[in-house]
Amino acid sequence: MDSKLSSCSADACRVARSVILEVDLRAEIYPISMEHDIVDKLKLLCLSSEEKGEVSLEEIDVFKSKKECERSLLGKMFGSKKPNFAGLRNTLLNIWQTKEVFSVREIGQNLFQFVFASQEDKLKVLGGKSWSFENQYLILREWYDNILDHVESFTSVDLWIQVWNLPYHWITMETGRKIGIKFENILDVLIPKLGSSKGRCIKVLVEIDLAKPLLRETFIKLREESRWVDFKYENLQGFCSYCGVVGHLDKLCQKKRDDTKKNTLSGDNLASG
């Protein structure tokens, strides 16, 4: 019985190694997501004694790479469209205007590492506005150990929101702050100056979770008087104006297709020019 088990184990290992070889030879034709699935499955197969051997590293072995990573940002394109790599790099070189040229690496599906020559350049880009490319948001985060384990949490951006339909005497900083509590994190409030063409709205800068549907409106009350106020989002990128979800346009919205069949179309455009 032991000899049979040993033979079966050896056969399994040979199969595992042949699968690994096949994956190596065909790696170019697999998308990244499929490669990850294959690697996860291979982890369940047995290892040879050579494969089980441990390789020990010291801090000096990774010192240069770690210092480079500390000057880098990870960027995730929030959407399904794969951006043109050269176009992304050239566009950001023109927009960011760093003192020295930075490098870009594609390290995953719609995931990029931007390595800067200095901390100053890195912090300048990180402290800028919300960035986008080809109608998709580029969400940037500072590098830290194990950051690749948390890429799925890259879902928030800072957006300006206009709050409309307020009585003029309700347009105050305090009103803006209280309305901003409806969102995850309020960063700033602007009220219109005298003579402004947008004198009937408050603007709030808030942190938005793109993985959730956008808020369209809310109900506010002062004593016996109450109002519905509308939210208009500035410079929206890649949002569906029908269902309010990021990641697809209204012409590809499954909810809109379903509502069309049911003859129950509804919704307002969330975008503001």
C-alpha positions in Angstrom: 0.0 0.0 0.0 2.8 2.4 0.9 4.5 1.8 -2.4 1.2 2.6 -4.2 0.8 5.8 -2.3 4.3 6.8 -3.0 3.8 6.1 -6.7 0.6 8.1 -6.7 2.3 11.0 -5.0 5.2 10.9 -7.5 2.7 10.8 -10.4 0.8 13.8 -8.9 4.0 15.8 -8.6 4.9 15.0 -12.2 1.5 16.2 -13.3 1.9 19.4 -11.3 5.3 20.1 -12.8 4.0 19.5 -16.3 1.1 21.9 -15.7 3.5 24.5 -14.4 5.7 24.0 -17.5 2.6 24.4 -19.7 1.6 27.5 -18.0 5.1 29.0 -18.4 5.1 28.2 -22.1 1.6 29.7 -22.6 1.9 32.6 -20.2 1.7 35.2 -22.9 -1.8 34.2 -24.0 -3.4 34.2 -20.5 -5.0 37.4 -19.1 -3.7 38.4 -15.7 -6.9 37.3 -13.9 -6.6 33.9 -15.4 -3.0 33.6 -14.5 -3.9 34.3 -10.9 -6.6 31.6 -10.9 -4.1 29.1 -12.3 -1.5 30.0 -9.6 -4.1 29.6 -6.9 -5.0 26.1 -8.2 -1.3 25.0 -8.4 -0.8 25.9 -4.8 -3.1 23.0 -3.9 -0.8 20.5 -5.7 2.1 18.8 -4.0 5.6 20.1 -4.1 8.9 18.3 -4.6 11.5 18.5 -1.9 13.5 21.0 -4.0 10.4 23.2 -4.3 9.8 23.1 -0.6 13.3 24.5 0.1 13.2 28.0 1.6 15.2 30.9 0.2 16.2 33.4 2.9 16.6 37.1 2.1 18.2 39.9 4.1 17.2 43.6 4.2 20.2 44.6 2.1 18.9 42.3 -0.7 15.8 44.5 -1.1 17.0 47.8 0.2 17.3 49.5 -3.2 13.9 48.3 -4.5 12.2 49.3 -1.2 13.7 52.8 -1.4 12.3 53.1 -4.9 8.9 51.9 -3.8 8.9 54.5 -1.1 9.1 57.2 -3.8 6.2 55.6 -5.7 2.4 55.8 -6.0 0.2 52.9 -7.1 -2.6 53.9 -9.4 -5.8 52.0 -10.3 -7.9 52.8 -13.3 -11.5 52.5 -12.0 -13.3 50.9 -14.8 -13.2 47.9 -17.1 -11.5 49.6 -20.1 -7.8 48.9 -20.5 -6.0 52.1 -21.1 -3.3 52.7 -23.7 -0.1 52.4 -21.8 2.0 54.9 -23.9 -0.9 57.3 -24.0 -1.4 57.2 -20.2 2.3 57.8 -19.6 2.6 60.7 -22.1 -0.6 62.4 -20.9 0.5 62.3 -17.3 4.0 63.5 -18.1 2.3 66.6 -19.6 -0.2 67.1 -16.8 1.8 66.4 -13.7 4.8 68.6 -14.8 7.2 67.0 -12.3 10.7 68.4 -11.9 12.2 65.1 -13.1 10.8 62.4 -15.4 9.0 59.6 -13.6 8.7 56.0 -14.7 5.6 53.9 -15.1 5.1 50.1 -14.7 2.0 48.1 -15.4 1.8 45.6 -12.5 -1.7 44.2 -12.8 -5.0 44.6 -14.5 -5.5 48.4 -14.8 -3.0 48.8 -12.0 0.2 50.9 -12.4 3.2 51.9 -10.3 4.5 55.5 -10.8 8.1 55.8 -9.6 9.3 59.4 -9.0 12.8 60.7 -8.7 12.0 62.5 -5.4 9.5 62.6 -2.6 8.7 66.2 -3.6 7.5 65.1 -7.0 5.5 62.2 -5.5 3.8 64.4 -2.9 3.0 67.1 -5.5 1.1 64.6 -7.6 -0.6 63.0 -4.6 -1.8 66.4 -3.3 -3.3 67.3 -6.7 -6.9 67.0 -7.8 -8.7 63.8 -8.8 -7.0 62.5 -11.9 -8.6 60.7 -14.9 -7.7 59.2 -18.2 -9.9 58.2 -21.1 -13.1 58.8 -19.0 -11.9 56.6 -16.1 -10.7 57.8 -12.7 -7.1 57.1 -11.8 -7.1 56.4 -8.1 -3.6 57.0 -6.5 -2.3 55.7 -3.2 1.1 55.9 -1.5 3.0 52.7 -1.5 3.3 50.6 1.7 4.2 47.0 2.6 1.5 44.6 1.3 -0.4 47.3 -0.5 -1.2 44.9 -3.3 -3.3 42.9 -0.8 -5.6 46.0 -0.5 -6.0 47.1 -4.1 -9.8 46.3 -4.1 -10.2 49.1 -1.5 -9.0 51.7 -4.0 -12.5 53.0 -4.7 -12.7 56.6 -3.3 -12.0 60.0 -5.0 -12.6 63.6 -4.0 -15.4 65.3 -5.9 -17.1 68.7 -5.9 -20.8 68.5 -5.6 -23.3 71.3 -6.2 -26.3 71.4 -3.9 -29.3 73.0 -5.7 -32.9 74.0 -4.8 -32.1 75.7 -1.6 -33.9 78.8 -0.5 -31.4 81.7 -0.8 -31.5 82.4 2.9 -30.5 78.8 3.6 -27.2 79.1 1.7 -24.6 79.2 4.4 -21.4 77.4 5.4 -23.2 75.6 8.2 -25.9 74.3 5.8 -23.2 73.0 3.5 -21.4 71.2 6.3 -24.6 69.5 7.6 -25.5 68.4 4.1 -22.0 67.1 3.5 -22.4 64.7 6.4 -24.6 62.6 4.1 -21.3 61.6 2.4 -18.3 59.7 3.7 -16.0 62.6 4.4 -16.5 66.3 3.9 -13.4 68.2 3.0 -14.5 71.7 2.1 -17.6 74.0 1.6 -17.9 76.9 -0.8 -20.8 79.4 -0.9 -21.3 81.7 -3.9 -19.9 85.2 -3.9 -22.1 88.2 -4.7 -22.6 88.4 -8.5 -21.8 84.8 -9.1 -23.6 83.0 -11.9 -24.0 80.0 -9.6 -25.5 82.0 -6.8 -28.3 79.6 -6.1 -26.2 76.6 -5.0 -23.7 75.5 -2.3 -20.6 73.5 -3.3 -19.1 70.8 -1.1 -15.9 68.8 -1.6 -16.4 65.3 -0.4 -14.8 61.9 -0.5 -16.9 59.6 -2.7 -16.9 55.8 -2.7 -17.2 54.9 -6.4 -18.2 51.4 -5.6 -21.6 52.7 -4.3 -24.4 54.4 -6.2 -24.2 58.2 -6.1 -26.7 60.1 -4.0 -29.1 62.0 -6.2 -30.9 64.2 -3.6 -31.8 64.5 0.1 -34.6 66.0 2.2 -33.8 69.0 4.6 -36.0 70.8 7.0 -36.0 74.1 8.9 -38.8 74.3 11.4 -42.0 73.8 9.4 -40.4 74.4 6.0 -38.9 71.5 4.1 -37.2 71.0 0.7 -35.8 68.3 -1.5 -32.3 69.4 -2.7 -30.6 68.0 -5.8 -26.9 67.0 -6.1 -25.0 67.7 -9.2 -21.5 66.2 -9.5 -18.8 68.2 -11.2 -16.6 66.6 -13.9 -17.9 63.1 -13.6 -15.8 60.4 -15.4 -17.3 57.1 -16.6 -20.5 57.3 -14.6 -23.8 56.0 -15.7 -26.2 58.9 -15.7 -29.2 56.5 -15.4 -28.4 54.4 -12.3 -25.7 56.5 -10.8 -23.0 53.8 -10.7 -19.4 54.2 -11.8 -17.8 51.7 -14.2 -20.2 51.9 -17.2 -22.0 54.4 -19.4 -25.8 54.6 -19.6 -25.9 52.9 -23.0 -24.4 49.8 -21.4 -26.6 50.0 -18.2 -28.3 46.7 -17.6 -30.8 48.4 -15.2 -31.8 50.8 -18.0 -32.3 47.9 -20.4 -34.5 46.1 -17.8 -36.5 49.2 -17.1 -37.0 49.9 -20.8 -38.5 46.4 -21.2 -40.8 47.1 -18.2 -41.6 50.6 -19.5 -40.4 52.1 -16.2 -37.6 54.4 -17.3 -36.7 57.1 -14.7 -33.7 59.1 -13.4 -32.0 62.4 -13.8 -28.6 63.3 -15.2 -26.2 63.5 -12.2 -23.5 65.3 -14.1 -22.9 69.0 -14.1 -20.8 70.8 -16.7 
